[in-house]
Amino acid sequence: MPNAKGIGFVELIIDQLTETGILSPSALYEQPFLAVHAGGPEALFPNPKILEGLFDQINSLSNLGS
C-alpha cells in the first residue's frame, strides 16, 4: 500500500502531465519531485515492478501529449 509521500509524488506527476502534456522520466529526479523525497522515485517505490510500471505509464502518456 502506498504511503502519503508516494501518493503525493503520483499526484505531482499527474499535475505536471495535466499542465504540460509531457513529462520526461528524468524530471522525477529534479525539483519539484525531489521536494517530495530527496531519494527520488526509487526511495518511494522500492518494488522494481511498480517503478517500471510508473515509468512506462509516464512515457505512454507523454507520447500522447507530444
C-alpha positions as CSV (number, residue, x, y, z in Angstrom):
1,M,0.0,0.0,0.0
2,P,1.4,3.4,-0.9
3,N,2.3,5.9,1.7
4,A,1.3,9.6,1.8
5,K,4.6,10.7,0.1
6,G,4.1,8.1,-2.7
7,I,0.6,9.3,-3.3
8,G,1.8,12.9,-3.3
9,F,4.5,12.0,-5.8
10,V,2.0,10.5,-8.1
11,E,-0.3,13.5,-7.8
12,L,2.6,15.7,-8.7
13,I,3.2,13.6,-11.8
14,I,-0.5,14.0,-12.7
15,D,-0.3,17.7,-12.2
16,Q,2.8,18.1,-14.4
17,L,1.2,16.0,-17.2
18,T,-2.0,17.9,-16.9
19,E,-0.2,21.2,-17.1
20,T,2.3,20.5,-19.9
21,G,1.1,17.3,-21.5
22,I,4.6,15.7,-21.3
23,L,7.0,14.6,-18.6
24,S,10.4,13.1,-19.0
25,P,11.2,10.3,-16.6
26,S,14.4,12.2,-15.8
27,A,12.3,15.0,-14.4
28,L,11.4,12.8,-11.5
29,Y,15.0,13.3,-10.2
30,E,14.6,17.1,-10.2
31,Q,12.5,19.7,-8.4
32,P,9.7,19.7,-7.6
33,F,9.8,15.9,-7.3
34,L,12.9,15.9,-5.0
35,A,10.9,18.1,-2.6
36,V,8.6,15.1,-2.0
37,H,11.5,12.7,-1.4
38,A,15.2,13.5,-1.9
39,G,15.9,9.8,-2.7
40,G,13.8,10.1,-5.9
41,P,11.3,7.6,-7.1
42,E,13.3,4.5,-6.1
43,A,13.1,5.5,-2.4
44,L,9.3,5.9,-2.7
45,F,8.7,2.8,-4.8
46,P,11.3,0.2,-3.9
47,N,9.5,-2.5,-5.8
48,P,11.1,-2.6,-9.3
49,K,7.9,-3.7,-11.0
50,I,6.0,-0.7,-9.6
51,L,8.7,1.7,-10.6
52,E,8.9,0.2,-14.1
53,G,5.2,0.5,-14.4
54,L,5.3,4.1,-13.3
55,F,7.9,4.9,-15.9
56,D,6.1,3.0,-18.6
57,Q,2.9,5.0,-17.9
58,I,4.7,8.3,-17.9
59,N,6.3,7.5,-21.3
60,S,3.0,6.4,-22.7
61,L,1.1,9.5,-21.5
62,S,3.9,11.8,-22.6
63,N,3.9,10.3,-26.1
64,L,0.1,11.0,-26.3
65,G,0.7,14.6,-25.3
66,S,3.5,15.3,-27.8
